[in-house]
Amino acid sequence: MKGFKRFAAVSALSMSMLGGSAYAADSTTTFTVSLTVLESCLVVATPLTFVDVPSLASNNDAQSTVTATCTIGSDYQIGLDDGVNADVTQRRLHDGSGNYVNYDMYTDSSRTTRWDDIGGTTTQGDDGSDVDGIKAFTVYGRVPSGQSVSTGIFTDTVTVTVSF
């Protein structure tokens, strides 16, 4: 058996050196390669943190960012709900002891266009034409002046929804 293996190896080596093939014929086929890119969007948001103040004698403004990463070509809209402490449509911060501070979020730096939830009048969005599919949107927040509030730490939780 040892001699046979050596003979076969020498024969195959001899055939390849002479340019011949150890095979008598070729057979070919094709196969399909495919990829399905699903439409998707991922949205992340940074906290909206207002400056600590001793009173609300003047407006307290802050900014945060909502970033959408969506499939290129996906048309989408981003909405911000009224938070967990809202009174009808008035966004409110809560201190956990029954005290509230009104605030709102806007799409523009002049804070005149309120940012609504999906289905509302004003949302932010894109047509998906960005080269990398990533777009950042600034949230302009304001706690309006003239509110009488007690000391404390006031918070709210807002849900960001991207509809595509």
C-alpha positions in Angstrom: 0.0 0.0 0.0 2.9 2.3 0.8 4.3 1.9 -2.8 0.9 2.7 -4.3 0.6 6.0 -2.5 4.1 7.0 -3.6 3.3 6.0 -7.2 0.0 8.0 -7.2 1.8 11.1 -5.7 4.6 10.8 -8.3 2.1 10.3 -11.1 0.0 13.4 -10.1 3.2 15.5 -9.7 4.4 14.3 -13.2 1.0 15.2 -14.8 1.0 18.7 -13.3 4.6 19.3 -14.4 3.8 18.2 -17.9 0.8 20.5 -18.0 -1.7 17.7 -18.0 -4.7 17.4 -15.7 -5.4 14.4 -13.5 -9.1 15.0 -14.3 -10.8 14.0 -17.5 -13.5 16.7 -17.7 -14.8 19.9 -16.1 -18.4 20.7 -14.9 -19.5 24.1 -13.8 -22.6 25.7 -12.2 -23.7 29.1 -10.9 -25.3 30.2 -7.7 -27.1 33.4 -6.6 -25.6 35.7 -4.0 -28.2 38.1 -2.4 -28.6 40.6 0.4 -31.8 42.1 1.7 -31.3 45.5 3.5 -34.3 46.0 5.8 -35.5 49.5 6.4 -34.7 50.4 10.0 -34.0 53.3 12.3 -32.3 53.6 15.6 -32.7 56.7 17.7 -30.7 57.9 20.7 -31.1 61.0 22.9 -28.8 62.9 25.2 -30.3 64.3 28.5 -31.9 67.7 28.6 -30.5 69.3 31.7 -31.5 72.7 32.8 -29.1 74.9 34.8 -29.5 74.9 38.6 -31.2 78.2 39.6 -32.3 79.8 42.9 -35.6 81.0 41.3 -37.4 81.2 38.0 -37.1 84.9 37.6 -36.0 84.4 34.0 -36.3 81.7 31.3 -34.1 78.7 31.9 -33.0 77.3 28.5 -31.1 74.1 27.7 -30.4 71.9 24.7 -30.0 68.2 24.0 -29.6 66.1 20.9 -31.7 63.4 19.3 -29.7 61.4 16.7 -31.4 59.1 14.2 -29.4 56.4 12.3 -31.7 55.1 9.6 -31.3 53.0 6.5 -30.2 55.3 3.6 -33.3 56.3 1.7 -35.7 55.9 4.6 -38.1 58.7 5.1 -38.8 59.2 8.8 -40.3 61.5 11.4 -39.2 61.9 15.1 -41.7 62.8 17.8 -41.3 63.7 21.5 -44.2 62.8 23.8 -45.4 65.1 26.6 -43.5 63.1 29.3 -44.8 61.1 32.2 -45.8 64.1 34.3 -47.8 66.0 31.7 -51.1 67.7 32.5 -53.0 67.3 29.3 -50.4 68.7 26.8 -48.4 70.8 29.3 -45.0 69.1 29.9 -44.0 69.2 33.6 -41.1 68.3 35.7 -41.9 66.6 39.1 -40.1 66.5 42.4 -41.8 63.4 43.6 -43.6 65.3 46.4 -46.5 66.8 44.4 -44.7 69.9 43.1 -44.4 70.6 39.4 -42.5 73.0 37.1 -43.7 73.6 33.6 -41.3 73.2 30.7 -41.4 72.6 27.0 -39.3 71.5 24.0 -39.0 73.1 20.7 -37.6 72.5 17.2 -36.1 76.0 16.8 -33.5 78.0 18.8 -36.0 80.9 19.2 -38.2 78.4 21.0 -41.4 79.3 19.2 -42.2 75.9 17.5 -43.2 73.2 20.0 -41.8 69.7 19.2 -44.8 67.4 19.2 -45.2 63.6 19.3 -45.8 61.5 16.2 -49.2 62.5 14.8 -48.9 66.1 16.2 -48.4 69.3 14.2 -44.7 69.6 14.4 -42.1 66.8 14.4 -38.6 66.6 13.0 -37.4 64.2 10.3 -35.5 63.6 7.1 -36.0 62.1 3.7 -33.1 59.6 4.2 -30.8 61.3 1.6 -27.9 61.6 4.1 -24.8 59.8 2.8 -24.3 57.8 6.0 -27.9 57.7 7.2 -27.1 59.5 10.4 -28.7 62.9 11.3 -28.7 64.8 14.6 -31.5 67.1 15.7 -31.3 69.7 18.4 -33.9 69.8 21.1 -34.4 73.3 22.5 -35.8 73.2 26.0 -37.2 76.0 28.1 -38.5 76.3 31.7 -40.5 79.6 31.4 -40.0 82.4 34.0 -42.5 83.4 36.5 -43.3 80.1 38.1 -43.4 79.8 41.8 -41.6 76.6 42.9 -40.2 75.1 46.0 -36.6 73.8 46.2 -36.0 70.3 45.0 -34.8 68.1 42.1 -37.4 68.0 39.4 -37.4 65.4 36.6 -39.5 64.0 33.8 -39.1 61.1 31.3 -39.9 61.8 27.7 -40.3 59.1 25.0 -38.7 59.6 21.6 -40.5 57.9 18.7 -39.1 57.5 15.2 -41.7 56.6 12.6 -40.4 55.3 9.3 
